[in-house]
Amino acid sequence: MRLGVFRNAILALTLTLASAVPLFAQTETSLSGGVNGRELCEQAVCGSAIFAAVFAGQIDGRPAVGLALGGIRHESPLPTPEHPCVAILGGSWSISTFRRTLAGTVGEEGGTICYIDGVKFLVNLTMNITQGGKGDAHLTAILDHGPLPLPPIVQGVITQ
């Protein structure tokens, strides 16, 4: 008789845990922090603008530091005073930390690059989280093309 009670308790626990797993899987991934890095290759040369940066922030409420990589395609040429913004047409990104890697896409109509002063540009884009989590985050960054010959600097923040 005790075996039956034990078996029923195990079955009840298993069913409870199994039904809770989908609830955890449906939560959005929380991503926020700062990025600071360089543009490694411009779109005219590589087919997309390629960036590498240090990420420092939080993923799902836990402190995280890692490497952020991204590539975006945008309308050409870069913005000018006469044409102050160009559309970001797509791209991909990843943030790798010791604990996990998040990655995703920058979808069509995913953002803009806008003229500031001839060497600086404001980048706004939506980061779709498709690997390692789910949801969206927003990147706002300054792309600084001066002074040359150093590779352009990118500094920004990721929010939700």
Buried (B, 14 or more C-beta within 10 A) or exposed (E): EEEEEEEEEEEEEEEEEEEEEEEEEEEEBBBBBBBBBEBBBBBEEEEBBBBBBEBBBEBBEEEBEBBBBBBBBBBEEBBEEEEEBBBBBBBBBBBBBEEBBBBBBBBEEBBBBBBEEEEBBBBBBBBBBEEBBBBBBBBEBEBBBEEEEEBBBBEBEBEE
